[in-house]
Amino acid sequence: MNATRAKDQAVRAAGTEARNLARLALLCLAGVVVAVVAAGQWLLLLLGLAGLGLAGAGIWWAVAHRGVARACGALLALAAPVAVLVLYAVSGLWPYAAAALALWGAALASARSALRRLRAPRAGRSRSVRPPRRPVLIMNPRSGGGKVGAHGLVERAEALGARVILLDLDNDPDPAALARKALADGADLLGVAGGDGTQALVAGVAAEHGVPFMVLSAGTRNHFAMDLGLDRDNPVSGLDALKDGVEIRVDLGDVAGRPFVNTVSFGTYAEIVQSPEYRDAKAVTALDRLPDLLAGGAGARLSARADEQQLEAPQALLVSNNPYILADPLGVGRRSRLDGGELGVIAVRIEHAAQAAELALRGERASGITALVSRRVTVEADTESIPVAVDGEALMLPQPVVCTVRPGALRMRVPKHRPGAPYTAPSVDWRRVVRLALGRAPLPTDKNQEQNDA
């Protein structure tokens, strides 16, 4: 009874904080209006938005063209914001502009904090488990710039009773085959210290045989480890799952029969990573390929269907194992949960500089970005095979390529005590903020809490 009362009080406190923060956000927004009115020159202040839009257009010209157009675009992307700053300084408007910008930032921060409290995270369902008797960890010695050796993961894992298999990268190893052999030899847990691509292959074997799976954050980006709430800066801490671990259930993506834990990319990025030169010269290769890919003169022309919604000719298409919070075509955001049983879908099509300017001003709400959720995504092309990047690995798959999700397919073993996944604030819906400030929006309850731990 006391625990229930304490939880109710915490929920009410979160609701009160949310309303106060929403009111603070509106107060800061009013301050922006006051700063603009006090300046007395609306046109000059609005030039700041124009400069941002011009910078976006300049970036488009720089990446979508070559030669003189590229140089002019790069120059515009740099000159537009500088020109706005100089104009503000010369006209004496910079104090008003700085005040308006600071208040706008405070309004956004307060609004996001308010919305966050309406969707306060709660712990995911987990169960205590006994330590494994014959764990096997597959490690990539080169992953993450050599994190396996730098953190002594082999010695530390063996000290805890794990058998370690080091990938012989000179002989093109098959992590999935090694995992199957380990299971045949009696392994009761599979783990990976390496990149997301290796993790996905071994995770598929673990899910197929119903054995627990664990990861050590020894890759470069460690997106999957981040969304599991692991400490990405300290891979050694992941070994606590072997002695003091809990088990959670998470989803596993499937693309044409191949497992993935994070994302499947189609379009420009997938085309670029197919180039042999990409690994040694990423920026140069991308700038060389982008003009032809964005103009539609190179690469496969895609069409996709997400459940019943048709997506025609996206330049970039990202399908993720559970949706990312922000519509970020580069996958830089994070997922609020890994057990929602849905695919996230982000399609991008920017055809000209005006759309690029809109993207710079409106972000994920721009007309060139479509974000939705789906349980099945089918991608077709005007070519026999489609370039695909699966958790960063470049592949060519015969079309049509079908992406699905397997809810709760993966038994994840994670440390009982871990930092938790970092929170990414939701996009600001000002209508909801106004309703919250006026006391007209529903307060958080146990039923609408965001699951943040799995």
Buried (B, 14 or more C-beta within 10 A) or exposed (E): EEEEEEEEEEBEEBBEBBBBBBBBBBBBBEBBEBBBEEBEEEEBBEBBEBBBBBBBBBBBBBBBBEEEEBEBBBEBBEBBBEBBEEBBEEBEBBEBBEBBEBBBEBBBBBBBBBBBBBBBBBEBEBEEBEBBEBBBBBBBBEBBEEBBBEBEBBEBBEEBEBBBBBBEEEEEBEBBEBBBBBBEEEBEBBBBBBBBBBBBBBBBBBBBEEBBBBBBBBBEBBBBBBBBBBBBEEBBBBBBBBEEBBBBBBBBBBBBEBBBBBBBBBBBBBBBBBBEEBEEEEEEBBBBBBBBBBEEEEBBBBBBBBBEEEBEEBBBBBBBBBBBBBBBBEBEBBBBBBBBEBBBBBBBBBBEBBBBBBBBBBEBEBEBBBBBBBEEBBBBBEBEEBBBBBBBBBBEBEBBBBBBBBBBBBBBBBBEEBBBBEBBBBBBEEEBBBBBBEEEBEBBEEEEBBBBBB
